[in-house]
């Protein structure tokens, strides 16, 4: 009977240790998640800014420079006999 109580006590201690370890791991994972979410938001902001700059550059380009006509002419000239 005493042996059973000792076994039960040991299992309870192990469970308490495991619970504490899981709580620490959970806290660390939550902190990592917060950091990654902030990093992701920063990357999204930088990507949006880059898209705006590219859009502004494309708007400044003349229409002929955006789609050169000689590319279409070269493609039709390469027809095999």
C-alpha positions in Angstrom: 0.0 0.0 0.0 2.8 2.4 0.9 4.6 1.4 -2.3 1.5 2.3 -4.3 1.4 5.8 -2.6 5.1 6.3 -3.4 4.5 5.3 -7.0 1.5 7.7 -7.2 3.5 10.5 -5.6 6.4 10.0 -8.0 4.0 10.1 -11.0 2.4 13.3 -9.6 5.9 14.8 -9.3 6.7 13.8 -12.8 3.4 15.3 -14.1 4.1 18.5 -12.2 7.6 18.8 -13.8 6.2 18.0 -17.2 3.5 20.6 -16.8 6.0 23.3 -15.7 8.2 22.4 -18.7 5.3 22.6 -21.1 4.2 26.0 -19.6 7.8 27.3 -20.2 7.8 26.0 -23.7 4.4 27.5 -24.4 5.5 30.9 -23.1 8.6 30.7 -25.3 6.5 29.7 -28.4 4.1 32.6 -27.7 7.0 35.1 -27.6 8.4 33.7 -30.8 5.0 34.0 -32.4 4.7 37.6 -31.4 8.2 38.3 -32.8 7.4 36.5 -36.1 4.1 38.3 -36.5 5.9 41.7 -36.1 8.6 40.6 -38.5 5.9 39.5 -41.0 4.1 42.8 -40.7 7.4 44.6 -41.3 8.0 42.5 -44.5 4.4 43.2 -45.7 4.9 46.9 -45.2 8.2 46.9 -47.1 6.6 44.8 -49.9 3.7 47.3 -50.2 6.2 50.2 -50.4 8.2 48.4 -53.1 5.1 47.8 -55.1 4.2 51.5 -54.9 7.7 52.4 -56.0 7.6 50.0 -58.9 4.1 51.2 -59.9 5.4 54.8 -59.9 8.3 53.8 -62.1 6.1 52.0 -64.5 3.8 54.9 -64.7 6.7 57.2 -65.7 7.8 54.9 -68.5 6.6 55.7 -72.0 4.2 53.2 -73.5 6.6 52.3 -76.4 9.4 51.4 -73.9 7.1 49.1 -72.0 6.3 46.9 -75.0 8.9 47.3 -77.8 7.4 46.7 -81.2 10.6 45.0 -82.6 10.0 42.0 -80.2 6.7 41.2 -82.0 8.4 41.7 -85.4 11.2 39.3 -84.5 8.8 36.6 -83.4 6.9 36.7 -86.7 10.1 36.7 -88.7 11.3 33.4 -87.2 8.8 31.2 -89.0 10.4 28.0 -90.3 10.2 27.3 -94.0 
